[in-house]
Amino acid sequence: MRDQWILYNIKIKYVLLITGLIIIIIAILLWYFMYQNDQQVSDIFLIIGTVIAAISLVYNAINVNSIRAETEKKLKFELRQNSFNLINTWYSSQLSQSNLTIRKLRERGFSVKNIEDNPENIIAIASVLNFFETICLHIRHQTVDEQVLKDFYIDIFYTYNKNLAEYIQYSRNKFNTSRIYKEFTDTAQKWDNAR
């Protein structure tokens, strides 16, 4: 893809260069035949300078557009790469262990009492919810491709938001703030509403 862009850029340079030379030659010939008696060298330099400036402006305009398009492609690629990195993180050993603890907890029920009985439960839930909060902050600040993450996490977010809603509300009340896991719950709700 980059090679095609470079070839395209080189073609533009040659076309503009040849066009510019033709215009300069035509301008010199016109100047010569129109002002045979009244020839001033400064006039020809003015014409040549104007043609070169015009060609430079056209080339730079085309080049800027090409650079913008290439930059947009790179940005889109980076956003997707960031998204897939977050998907891969879901399978990390720490989050896998936390998910295993949460699955065991699910068998006993997600009541606040069952969660608070064991510090390991709190750590596991906090690890997963903090990871989800990180994903949602990335989404809000547009450093990832939301659609890629939504395709992967939509059911996971729905399940965790539903199963841990009581614990999330308990945490908000305990620390007297509605901001705890707000990005996660808002994103889970938004995605669920868009189904």
TIRO-2110 file (N, C-alpha, C; in Angstrom, 1 decimal):
// TIRO-2110
0.8, -1.2, 0.0, N, 1, A
0.0, 0.0, 0.0, CA, 1, A
0.9, 1.3, 0.0, C, 1, A
1.9, 1.2, 0.8, N, 2, A
2.8, 2.4, 0.9, CA, 2, A
3.5, 2.6, -0.4, C, 2, A
3.9, 1.5, -1.1, N, 3, A
4.6, 1.5, -2.4, CA, 3, A
3.7, 2.2, -3.4, C, 3, A
2.4, 1.8, -3.4, N, 4, A
1.5, 2.4, -4.4, CA, 4, A
1.4, 3.9, -4.1, C, 4, A
1.4, 4.3, -2.9, N, 5, A
1.3, 5.7, -2.5, CA, 5, A
2.5, 6.5, -3.0, C, 5, A
3.7, 5.9, -2.8, N, 6, A
5.0, 6.5, -3.3, CA, 6, A
5.0, 6.7, -4.8, C, 6, A
4.5, 5.6, -5.5, N, 7, A
4.5, 5.7, -7.0, CA, 7, A
3.5, 6.7, -7.5, C, 7, A
2.3, 6.8, -6.8, N, 8, A
1.4, 7.9, -7.1, CA, 8, A
2.0, 9.2, -6.9, C, 8, A
2.7, 9.4, -5.8, N, 9, A
3.3, 10.7, -5.5, CA, 9, A
4.3, 11.1, -6.6, C, 9, A
5.1, 10.1, -7.0, N, 10, A
6.1, 10.3, -8.0, CA, 10, A
5.5, 10.7, -9.4, C, 10, A
4.4, 10.0, -9.7, N, 11, A
3.7, 10.4, -10.9, CA, 11, A
3.2, 11.8, -10.9, C, 11, A
2.6, 12.2, -9.8, N, 12, A
2.1, 13.6, -9.6, CA, 12, A
3.3, 14.6, -9.9, C, 12, A
4.4, 14.3, -9.3, N, 13, A
5.6, 15.2, -9.5, CA, 13, A
6.0, 15.3, -10.9, C, 13, A
6.0, 14.2, -11.6, N, 14, A
6.4, 14.3, -13.0, CA, 14, A
5.4, 15.0, -13.9, C, 14, A
4.1, 14.7, -13.7, N, 15, A
3.1, 15.4, -14.4, CA, 15, A
3.2, 16.9, -14.2, C, 15, A
3.3, 17.3, -13.0, N, 16, A
3.4, 18.7, -12.7, CA, 16, A
4.6, 19.3, -13.2, C, 16, A
5.8, 18.6, -13.2, N, 17, A
7.0, 19.1, -13.7, CA, 17, A
6.9, 19.3, -15.2, C, 17, A
6.4, 18.3, -15.9, N, 18, A
6.3, 18.4, -17.4, CA, 18, A
5.3, 19.5, -17.7, C, 18, A
4.2, 19.6, -17.1, N, 19, A
3.2, 20.6, -17.3, CA, 19, A
3.8, 22.0, -17.1, C, 19, A
4.6, 22.1, -16.0, N, 20, A
5.2, 23.4, -15.7, CA, 20, A
6.2, 23.8, -16.8, C, 20, A
7.0, 22.9, -17.2, N, 21, A
8.0, 23.2, -18.3, CA, 21, A
7.3, 23.6, -19.6, C, 21, A
6.2, 22.9, -19.9, N, 22, A
5.4, 23.3, -21.1, CA, 22, A
4.9, 24.7, -21.0, C, 22, A
4.3, 25.0, -19.8, N, 23, A
3.8, 26.3, -19.6, CA, 23, A
4.9, 27.4, -19.7, C, 23, A
6.0, 27.1, -19.1, N, 24, A
7.1, 28.0, -19.1, CA, 24, A
7.6, 28.3, -20.6, C, 24, A
7.7, 27.2, -21.3, N, 25, A
8.2, 27.3, -22.8, CA, 25, A
7.1, 28.1, -23.5, C, 25, A
5.9, 27.8, -23.3, N, 26, A
4.8, 28.6, -24.0, CA, 26, A
4.9, 30.1, -23.6, C, 26, A
5.1, 30.3, -22.3, N, 27, A
5.1, 31.7, -21.8, CA, 27, A
6.3, 32.5, -22.4, C, 27, A
7.5, 31.8, -22.5, N, 28, A
8.7, 32.4, -23.1, CA, 28, A
8.4, 32.7, -24.6, C, 28, A
7.8, 31.8, -25.3, N, 29, A
7.5, 32.0, -26.7, CA, 29, A
6.5, 33.1, -26.9, C, 29, A
5.5, 33.2, -26.1, N, 30, A
4.5, 34.2, -26.2, CA, 30, A
5.2, 35.6, -25.9, C, 30, A
5.9, 35.6, -24.9, N, 31, A
6.6, 36.8, -24.5, CA, 31, A
7.5, 37.3, -25.6, C, 31, A
8.2, 36.4, -26.2, N, 32, A
9.2, 36.7, -27.3, CA, 32, A
8.4, 37.3, -28.5, C, 32, A
7.3, 36.6, -28.9, N, 33, A
6.6, 37.1, -30.1, CA, 33, A
5.7, 38.3, -29.8, C, 33, A
5.2, 38.5, -28.6, N, 34, A
4.4, 39.6, -28.3, CA, 34, A
5.1, 40.9, -28.1, C, 34, A
6.3, 40.7, -27.5, N, 35, A
7.1, 41.9, -27.1, CA, 35, A
8.4, 41.9, -27.7, C, 35, A
8.5, 41.7, -29.0, N, 36, A
9.7, 41.7, -29.7, CA, 36, A
10.5, 43.0, -29.6, C, 36, A
9.7, 44.1, -29.7, N, 37, A
10.4, 45.4, -29.7, CA, 37, A
10.6, 45.8, -28.2, C, 37, A
9.8, 45.4, -27.3, N, 38, A
9.8, 45.9, -26.0, CA, 38, A
10.1, 44.8, -25.0, C, 38, A
11.2, 44.1, -25.2, N, 39, A
11.5, 42.9, -24.4, CA, 39, A
12.2, 43.4, -23.1, C, 39, A
11.7, 42.9, -22.0, N, 40, A
12.3, 43.1, -20.7, CA, 40, A
12.5, 41.8, -20.0, C, 40, A
13.7, 41.5, -19.5, N, 41, A
14.0, 40.2, -18.9, CA, 41, A
13.2, 40.0, -17.6, C, 41, A
12.9, 41.1, -16.9, N, 42, A
12.2, 41.0, -15.6, CA, 42, A
10.8, 40.4, -15.9, C, 42, A
10.2, 40.7, -17.0, N, 43, A
8.9, 40.2, -17.3, CA, 43, A
8.9, 38.7, -17.4, C, 43, A
9.9, 38.1, -18.1, N, 44, A
10.0, 36.7, -18.3, CA, 44, A
10.2, 36.0, -16.9, C, 44, A
11.0, 36.6, -16.1, N, 45, A
11.2, 36.0, -14.8, CA, 45, A
10.0, 36.1, -13.9, C, 45, A
9.2, 37.1, -14.1, N, 46, A
7.9, 37.2, -13.4, CA, 46, A
7.0, 36.1, -13.8, C, 46, A
6.9, 35.9, -15.1, N, 47, A
6.1, 34.8, -15.7, CA, 47, A
6.5, 33.4, -15.2, C, 47, A
7.8, 33.2, -15.3, N, 48, A
8.4, 31.9, -14.8, CA, 48, A
8.1, 31.7, -13.4, C, 48, A
8.4, 32.7, -12.6, N, 49, A
8.1, 32.6, -11.1, CA, 49, A
6.7, 32.3, -10.8, C, 49, A
5.8, 33.0, -11.5, N, 50, A
4.3, 32.8, -11.3, CA, 50, A
3.9, 31.3, -11.6, C, 50, A
4.4, 30.8, -12.7, N, 51, A
4.1, 29.4, -13.1, CA, 51, A
4.7, 28.4, -12.1, C, 51, A
5.9, 28.7, -11.7, N, 52, A
6.5, 27.8, -10.7, CA, 52, A
5.7, 27.8, -9.4, C, 52, A
5.3, 29.0, -8.9, N, 53, A
4.5, 29.1, -7.7, CA, 53, A
3.2, 28.4, -7.8, C, 53, A
2.5, 28.6, -9.0, N, 54, A
1.2, 27.9, -9.2, CA, 54, A
1.4, 26.4, -9.2, C, 54, A
2.4, 25.9, -9.8, N, 55, A
2.6, 24.5, -9.9, CA, 55, A
2.9, 23.9, -8.5, C, 55, A
3.7, 24.7, -7.7, N, 56, A
4.1, 24.3, -6.3, CA, 56, A
2.8, 24.3, -5.5, C, 56, A
1.9, 25.2, -5.6, N, 57, A
0.7, 25.2, -4.8, CA, 57, A
-0.2, 24.0, -5.2, C, 57, A
-0.3, 23.7, -6.5, N, 58, A
-1.1, 22.6, -6.9, CA, 58, A
-0.5, 21.3, -6.3, C, 58, A
0.8, 21.2, -6.5, N, 59, A
1.4, 19.9, -6.0, CA, 59, A
1.3, 19.8, -4.5, C, 59, A
1.5, 20.9, -3.8, N, 60, A
1.3, 20.8, -2.3, CA, 60, A
-0.1, 20.5, -1.9, C, 60, A
-1.1, 21.0, -2.6, N, 61, A
-2.5, 20.7, -2.3, CA, 61, A
-2.7, 19.2, -2.5, C, 61, A
-2.3, 18.7, -3.6, N, 62, A
-2.5, 17.2, -3.8, CA, 62, A
-1.7, 16.4, -2.8, C, 62, A
-0.5, 16.8, -2.5, N, 63, A
0.4, 16.1, -1.6, CA, 63, A
-0.3, 16.1, -0.2, C, 63, A
-0.8, 17.2, 0.3, N, 64, A
-1.4, 17.3, 1.6, CA, 64, A
-2.6, 16.4, 1.7, C, 64, A
-3.4, 16.3, 0.6, N, 65, A
-4.6, 15.4, 0.6, CA, 65, A
-4.1, 14.0, 0.7, C, 65, A
-3.0, 13.6, 0.0, N, 66, A
-2.5, 12.3, 0.0, CA, 66, A
-2.0, 11.9, 1.4, C, 66, A
-1.3, 12.9, 2.0, N, 67, A
-0.8, 12.7, 3.4, CA, 67, A
-2.0, 12.5, 4.4, C, 67, A
-3.0, 13.3, 4.2, N, 68, A
-4.2, 13.2, 5.1, CA, 68, A
-4.8, 11.8, 5.0, C, 68, A
-5.0, 11.3, 3.8, N, 69, A
-5.6, 10.0, 3.6, CA, 69, A
-4.7, 8.9, 4.2, C, 69, A
-3.4, 9.0, 4.0, N, 70, A
-2.5, 8.0, 4.5, CA, 70, A
-2.5, 8.1, 6.1, C, 70, A
-2.6, 9.3, 6.6, N, 71, A
-2.6, 9.4, 8.1, CA, 71, A
-3.9, 8.8, 8.6, C, 71, A
-5.0, 9.0, 8.0, N, 72, A
-6.3, 8.5, 8.4, CA, 72, A
-6.3, 6.9, 8.4, C, 72, A
-5.6, 6.4, 7.4, N, 73, A
-5.5, 4.9, 7.3, CA, 73, A
-4.7, 4.4, 8.5, C, 73, A
-3.6, 5.1, 8.8, N, 74, A
-2.7, 4.7, 9.9, CA, 74, A
-3.4, 4.8, 11.2, C, 74, A
-4.2, 5.9, 11.4, N, 75, A
-4.9, 6.1, 12.6, CA, 75, A
-6.0, 5.0, 12.8, C, 75, A
-6.7, 4.6, 11.8, N, 76, A
-7.7, 3.6, 11.8, CA, 76, A
-7.0, 2.2, 12.2, C, 76, A
-5.9, 2.0, 11.6, N, 77, A
-5.1, 0.8, 11.9, CA, 77, A
-4.7, 0.7, 13.4, C, 77, A
-4.2, 1.9, 13.9, N, 78, A
-3.8, 1.9, 15.3, CA, 78, A
-4.9, 1.8, 16.3, C, 78, A
-6.1, 2.3, 15.9, N, 79, A
-7.3, 2.2, 16.8, CA, 79, A
-7.7, 0.7, 16.8, C, 79, A
-7.6, 0.0, 15.7, N, 80, A
-8.0, -1.4, 15.7, CA, 80, A
-7.0, -2.2, 16.4, C, 80, A
-5.7, -1.9, 16.3, N, 81, A
-4.6, -2.6, 17.0, CA, 81, A
-4.8, -2.4, 18.5, C, 81, A
-5.1, -1.2, 18.9, N, 82, A
-5.3, -1.0, 20.4, CA, 82, A
-6.5, -1.8, 20.8, C, 82, A
-7.6, -1.9, 20.0, N, 83, A
-8.7, -2.7, 20.4, CA, 83, A
-8.4, -4.2, 20.5, C, 83, A
-7.7, -4.7, 19.6, N, 84, A
-7.3, -6.1, 19.7, CA, 84, A
-6.3, -6.4, 20.8, C, 84, A
-5.5, -5.4, 21.2, N, 85, A
-4.7, -5.6, 22.4, CA, 85, A
-5.5, -5.7, 23.6, C, 85, A
-6.6, -4.9, 23.7, N, 86, A
-7.5, -5.0, 24.9, CA, 86, A
-8.3, -6.3, 24.9, C, 86, A
-8.6, -6.8, 23.7, N, 87, A
-9.2, -8.1, 23.6, CA, 87, A
-8.2, -9.2, 24.1, C, 87, A
-7.0, -9.1, 23.7, N, 88, A
-6.0, -10.1, 24.1, CA, 88, A
-5.8, -10.0, 25.6, C, 88, A
-5.9, -8.8, 26.2, N, 89, A
-5.7, -8.7, 27.7, CA, 89, A
-6.7, -9.4, 28.4, C, 89, A
-7.9, -9.6, 27.9, N, 90, A
-9.0, -10.3, 28.5, CA, 90, A
-8.5, -11.8, 28.8, C, 90, A
-7.6, -12.3, 28.0, N, 91, A
-7.2, -13.7, 28.2, CA, 91, A
-5.9, -13.8, 29.0, C, 91, A
-5.5, -12.6, 29.6, N, 92, A
-4.3, -12.7, 30.5, CA, 92, A
-4.5, -13.6, 31.7, C, 92, A
-3.4, -14.0, 32.3, N, 93, A
-3.5, -14.9, 33.5, CA, 93, A
-4.2, -14.3, 34.6, C, 93, A
-4.0, -13.0, 34.9, N, 94, A
-4.6, -12.3, 36.0, CA, 94, A
-6.1, -12.2, 35.8, C, 94, A
-6.6, -11.8, 34.6, N, 95, A
-8.0, -11.7, 34.4, CA, 95, A
-8.6, -13.1, 34.3, C, 95, A
-7.9, -14.1, 33.8, N, 96, A
-8.5, -15.4, 33.7, CA, 96, A
-8.7, -16.0, 35.1, C, 96, A
-7.8, -15.7, 36.0, N, 97, A
-7.9, -16.1, 37.4, CA, 97, A
-9.1, -15.4, 38.1, C, 97, A
-9.2, -14.1, 37.8, N, 98, A
-10.3, -13.3, 38.4, CA, 98, A
-11.6, -13.9, 37.8, C, 98, A
-11.7, -14.2, 36.6, N, 99, A
-12.9, -14.7, 36.0, CA, 99, A
-13.3, -16.1, 36.6, C, 99, A
-12.3, -16.9, 36.9, N, 100, A
-12.5, -18.2, 37.5, CA, 100, A
-13.1, -18.0, 38.9, C, 100, A
-12.6, -17.0, 39.7, N, 101, A
-13.1, -16.7, 41.0, CA, 101, A
-14.5, -16.2, 40.9, C, 101, A
-14.8, -15.4, 39.9, N, 102, A
-16.2, -14.9, 39.7, CA, 102, A
-17.1, -16.0, 39.4, C, 102, A
-16.7, -16.9, 38.5, N, 103, A
-17.6, -18.1, 38.2, CA, 103, A
-17.9, -18.9, 39.4, C, 103, A
-16.9, -19.1, 40.3, N, 104, A
-17.2, -19.9, 41.5, CA, 104, A
-18.1, -19.1, 42.4, C, 104, A
-18.0, -17.8, 42.4, N, 105, A
-18.9, -17.0, 43.2, CA, 105, A
-20.3, -17.0, 42.7, C, 105, A
-20.4, -17.1, 41.3, N, 106, A
-21.7, -17.1, 40.7, CA, 106, A
-22.5, -18.3, 41.2, C, 106, A
-21.9, -19.4, 41.5, N, 107, A
-22.5, -20.6, 42.0, CA, 107, A
-23.2, -20.4, 43.3, C, 107, A
-22.6, -19.5, 44.1, N, 108, A
-23.1, -19.2, 45.5, CA, 108, A
-24.1, -18.0, 45.4, C, 108, A
-24.0, -17.3, 44.3, N, 109, A
-24.9, -16.1, 44.2, CA, 109, A
-24.0, -14.8, 44.3, C, 109, A
-24.4, -13.8, 43.6, N, 110, A
-23.7, -12.5, 43.6, CA, 110, A
-24.1, -11.6, 44.7, C, 110, A
-24.6, -12.0, 45.8, N, 111, A
-25.0, -11.1, 46.8, CA, 111, A
-23.8, -10.4, 47.4, C, 111, A
-24.0, -9.2, 47.9, N, 112, A
-23.0, -8.4, 48.5, CA, 112, A
-22.3, -9.2, 49.7, C, 112, A
-23.1, -9.9, 50.5, N, 113, A
-22.6, -10.7, 51.6, CA, 113, A
-21.6, -11.7, 51.1, C, 113, A
-22.0, -12.5, 50.1, N, 114, A
-21.1, -13.5, 49.5, CA, 114, A
-19.8, -12.9, 49.0, C, 114, A
-19.9, -11.7, 48.4, N, 115, A
-18.7, -11.1, 47.8, CA, 115, A
-17.8, -10.6, 48.9, C, 115, A
-18.4, -9.9, 49.9, N, 116, A
-17.6, -9.3, 51.0, CA, 116, A
-17.0, -10.3, 51.9, C, 116, A
-17.5, -11.5, 51.9, N, 117, A
-17.0, -12.6, 52.8, CA, 117, A
-15.6, -12.9, 52.6, C, 117, A
-15.1, -12.8, 51.3, N, 118, A
-13.8, -13.2, 51.0, CA, 118, A
-13.1, -12.1, 50.2, C, 118, A
-11.9, -11.6, 50.7, N, 119, A
-11.2, -10.6, 50.0, CA, 119, A
-10.8, -11.0, 48.6, C, 119, A
-10.6, -12.3, 48.4, N, 120, A
-10.3, -12.7, 47.0, CA, 120, A
-11.4, -12.4, 46.0, C, 120, A
-12.6, -12.5, 46.5, N, 121, A
-13.8, -12.1, 45.6, CA, 121, A
-13.8, -10.7, 45.3, C, 121, A
-13.5, -9.8, 46.3, N, 122, A
-13.4, -8.4, 46.0, CA, 122, A
-12.3, -8.0, 45.0, C, 122, A
-11.2, -8.6, 45.2, N, 123, A
-10.0, -8.4, 44.3, CA, 123, A
-10.4, -8.8, 42.9, C, 123, A
-11.0, -10.0, 42.8, N, 124, A
-11.3, -10.5, 41.4, CA, 124, A
-12.3, -9.6, 40.7, C, 124, A
-13.4, -9.2, 41.5, N, 125, A
-14.4, -8.4, 40.9, CA, 125, A
-13.8, -7.0, 40.5, C, 125, A
-13.0, -6.5, 41.4, N, 126, A
-12.4, -5.1, 41.2, CA, 126, A
-11.5, -5.2, 40.0, C, 126, A
-10.7, -6.3, 39.8, N, 127, A
-9.8, -6.4, 38.7, CA, 127, A
-10.6, -6.4, 37.4, C, 127, A
-11.7, -7.2, 37.3, N, 128, A
-12.5, -7.3, 36.1, CA, 128, A
-13.2, -5.9, 35.8, C, 128, A
-13.8, -5.4, 36.8, N, 129, A
-14.5, -4.1, 36.6, CA, 129, A
-13.6, -3.0, 36.3, C, 129, A
-12.4, -2.9, 36.9, N, 130, A
-11.4, -1.9, 36.6, CA, 130, A
-11.0, -2.0, 35.2, C, 130, A
-10.8, -3.3, 34.7, N, 131, A
-10.4, -3.5, 33.3, CA, 131, A
-11.5, -3.0, 32.4, C, 131, A
-12.7, -3.3, 32.7, N, 132, A
-13.9, -2.8, 31.9, CA, 132, A
-13.9, -1.3, 31.9, C, 132, A
-13.7, -0.7, 33.0, N, 133, A
-13.7, 0.7, 33.1, CA, 133, A
-12.6, 1.3, 32.2, C, 133, A
-11.4, 0.7, 32.2, N, 134, A
-10.3, 1.1, 31.3, CA, 134, A
-10.7, 1.1, 29.9, C, 134, A
-11.4, 0.0, 29.5, N, 135, A
-11.9, -0.2, 28.1, CA, 135, A
-12.8, 1.0, 27.8, C, 135, A
-13.7, 1.2, 28.7, N, 136, A
-14.7, 2.3, 28.4, CA, 136, A
-14.1, 3.7, 28.4, C, 136, A
-13.1, 3.9, 29.1, N, 137, A
-12.4, 5.2, 29.1, CA, 137, A
-11.7, 5.3, 27.7, C, 137, A
-11.1, 4.2, 27.2, N, 138, A
-10.5, 4.2, 25.9, CA, 138, A
-11.6, 4.6, 24.9, C, 138, A
-12.7, 4.0, 25.0, N, 139, A
-13.8, 4.2, 24.0, CA, 139, A
-14.2, 5.7, 24.1, C, 139, A
-14.4, 6.2, 25.3, N, 140, A
-14.8, 7.6, 25.4, CA, 140, A
-13.8, 8.6, 24.8, C, 140, A
-12.5, 8.3, 25.0, N, 141, A
-11.4, 9.2, 24.5, CA, 141, A
-11.0, 8.8, 23.1, C, 141, A
-11.7, 7.9, 22.5, N, 142, A
-11.6, 7.5, 21.1, CA, 142, A
-10.1, 7.0, 20.7, C, 142, A
-9.5, 6.2, 21.6, N, 143, A
-8.2, 5.7, 21.4, CA, 143, A
-8.3, 4.2, 20.9, C, 143, A
-9.5, 3.7, 20.7, N, 144, A
-9.8, 2.4, 20.2, CA, 144, A
-11.0, 2.4, 19.2, C, 144, A
-11.1, 1.3, 18.5, N, 145, A
-12.3, 1.2, 17.6, CA, 145, A
-13.4, 0.6, 18.4, C, 145, A
-14.4, 1.4, 18.7, N, 146, A
-15.5, 0.9, 19.6, CA, 146, A
-16.2, -0.3, 19.0, C, 146, A
-16.4, -0.3, 17.7, N, 147, A
-17.2, -1.4, 17.1, CA, 147, A
-16.5, -2.7, 17.2, C, 147, A
-15.1, -2.7, 17.1, N, 148, A
-14.4, -4.0, 17.3, CA, 148, A
-14.6, -4.5, 18.8, C, 148, A
-14.5, -3.5, 19.7, N, 149, A
-14.7, -3.9, 21.1, CA, 149, A
-16.1, -4.3, 21.4, C, 149, A
-17.0, -3.6, 20.8, N, 150, A
-18.4, -4.0, 21.0, CA, 150, A
-18.7, -5.4, 20.5, C, 150, A
-18.2, -5.7, 19.3, N, 151, A
-18.4, -7.0, 18.7, CA, 151, A
-18.0, -8.1, 19.7, C, 151, A
-16.9, -7.9, 20.4, N, 152, A
-16.3, -8.9, 21.3, CA, 152, A
-16.9, -8.9, 22.6, C, 152, A
-17.1, -7.7, 23.2, N, 153, A
-17.5, -7.6, 24.6, CA, 153, A
-19.0, -7.4, 24.9, C, 153, A
-19.8, -7.2, 23.9, N, 154, A
-21.2, -6.8, 24.2, CA, 154, A
-21.9, -7.8, 25.2, C, 154, A
-21.7, -9.1, 24.9, N, 155, A
-22.4, -10.1, 25.8, CA, 155, A
-21.7, -10.1, 27.2, C, 155, A
-20.4, -10.0, 27.2, N, 156, A
-19.7, -10.0, 28.4, CA, 156, A
-20.1, -8.8, 29.3, C, 156, A
-20.1, -7.6, 28.7, N, 157, A
-20.5, -6.4, 29.4, CA, 157, A
-22.0, -6.6, 30.0, C, 157, A
-22.8, -7.1, 29.1, N, 158, A
-24.2, -7.3, 29.6, CA, 158, A
-24.3, -8.2, 30.8, C, 158, A
-23.6, -9.3, 30.7, N, 159, A
-23.7, -10.3, 31.8, CA, 159, A
-23.1, -9.8, 33.1, C, 159, A
-21.9, -9.2, 33.0, N, 160, A
-21.3, -8.6, 34.2, CA, 160, A
-22.1, -7.4, 34.8, C, 160, A
-22.6, -6.6, 33.9, N, 161, A
-23.4, -5.5, 34.4, CA, 161, A
-24.7, -6.0, 35.1, C, 161, A
-25.3, -7.0, 34.6, N, 162, A
-26.5, -7.5, 35.2, CA, 162, A
-26.2, -8.3, 36.5, C, 162, A
-25.2, -9.1, 36.4, N, 163, A
-24.8, -9.9, 37.6, CA, 163, A
-24.2, -9.1, 38.8, C, 163, A
-23.5, -8.1, 38.5, N, 164, A
-22.8, -7.3, 39.5, CA, 164, A
-23.4, -5.9, 39.8, C, 164, A
-24.7, -5.7, 39.3, N, 165, A
-25.3, -4.4, 39.5, CA, 165, A
-25.5, -4.1, 41.0, C, 165, A
-25.9, -5.1, 41.7, N, 166, A
-26.1, -4.9, 43.2, CA, 166, A
-24.8, -4.6, 43.9, C, 166, A
-23.7, -5.2, 43.5, N, 167, A
-22.4, -4.9, 44.1, CA, 167, A
-21.9, -3.6, 43.7, C, 167, A
-22.1, -3.2, 42.4, N, 168, A
-21.7, -1.9, 41.9, CA, 168, A
-22.4, -0.8, 42.7, C, 168, A
-23.8, -1.0, 42.9, N, 169, A
-24.5, 0.0, 43.6, CA, 169, A
-24.1, 0.1, 45.1, C, 169, A
-23.8, -1.1, 45.7, N, 170, A
-23.3, -1.2, 47.0, CA, 170, A
-22.0, -0.4, 47.2, C, 170, A
-21.1, -0.5, 46.2, N, 171, A
-19.8, 0.2, 46.2, CA, 171, A
-20.0, 1.7, 46.1, C, 171, A
-21.0, 2.1, 45.2, N, 172, A
-21.3, 3.5, 45.1, CA, 172, A
-21.8, 4.1, 46.4, C, 172, A
-22.7, 3.4, 47.0, N, 173, A
-23.2, 3.8, 48.3, CA, 173, A
-22.2, 3.9, 49.4, C, 173, A
-21.3, 2.8, 49.4, N, 174, A
-20.3, 2.7, 50.4, CA, 174, A
-19.3, 3.9, 50.4, C, 174, A
-18.9, 4.3, 49.2, N, 175, A
-18.0, 5.4, 49.0, CA, 175, A
-18.6, 6.7, 48.7, C, 175, A
-20.0, 6.7, 48.7, N, 176, A
-20.7, 7.9, 48.5, CA, 176, A
-20.4, 8.6, 47.2, C, 176, A
-20.3, 7.9, 46.1, N, 177, A
-20.1, 8.5, 44.8, CA, 177, A
-20.8, 7.7, 43.7, C, 177, A
-21.3, 8.3, 42.8, N, 178, A
-22.0, 7.6, 41.6, CA, 178, A
-21.0, 7.4, 40.5, C, 178, A
-19.8, 7.8, 40.6, N, 179, A
-18.8, 7.7, 39.6, CA, 179, A
-18.1, 6.3, 39.5, C, 179, A
-18.3, 5.5, 40.6, N, 180, A
-17.6, 4.2, 40.6, CA, 180, A
-18.2, 3.3, 39.5, C, 180, A
-17.4, 2.9, 38.6, N, 181, A
-17.7, 2.0, 37.5, CA, 181, A
-18.8, 2.6, 36.5, C, 181, A
-18.9, 3.9, 36.6, N, 182, A
-19.9, 4.6, 35.8, CA, 182, A
-19.6, 4.5, 34.3, C, 182, A
-18.4, 4.6, 33.8, N, 183, A
-18.1, 4.4, 32.4, CA, 183, A
-18.5, 3.0, 31.9, C, 183, A
-18.2, 2.0, 32.7, N, 184, A
-18.6, 0.6, 32.4, CA, 184, A
-20.1, 0.5, 32.3, C, 184, A
-20.8, 0.9, 33.4, N, 185, A
-22.3, 0.7, 33.4, CA, 185, A
-23.0, 1.5, 32.3, C, 185, A
-22.5, 2.7, 32.0, N, 186, A
-23.1, 3.5, 30.9, CA, 186, A
-22.8, 2.9, 29.5, C, 186, A
-21.6, 2.4, 29.3, N, 187, A
-21.3, 1.7, 28.0, CA, 187, A
-22.1, 0.4, 27.9, C, 187, A
-22.2, -0.4, 28.9, N, 188, A
-22.9, -1.6, 28.9, CA, 188, A
-24.4, -1.3, 28.6, C, 188, A
-24.9, -0.3, 29.2, N, 189, A
-26.3, 0.1, 29.0, CA, 189, A
-26.5, 0.6, 27.5, C, 189, A
-25.6, 1.4, 27.1, N, 190, A
-25.7, 1.9, 25.7, CA, 190, A
-25.6, 0.8, 24.7, C, 190, A
-24.7, -0.1, 24.9, N, 191, A
-24.6, -1.2, 23.9, CA, 191, A
-25.8, -2.1, 24.0, C, 191, A
-26.4, -2.3, 25.2, N, 192, A
-27.6, -3.2, 25.3, CA, 192, A
-28.8, -2.5, 24.7, C, 192, A
-28.9, -1.2, 24.8, N, 193, A
-30.0, -0.5, 24.2, CA, 193, A
-29.9, -0.5, 22.6, C, 193, A
-28.7, -0.7, 22.1, N, 194, A
-28.5, -0.6, 20.7, CA, 194, A
-28.6, -2.0, 20.0, C, 194, A
-28.9, -3.0, 20.8, N, 195, A
-29.1, -4.4, 20.3, CA, 195, A
-30.3, -4.4, 19.4, C, 195, A
END
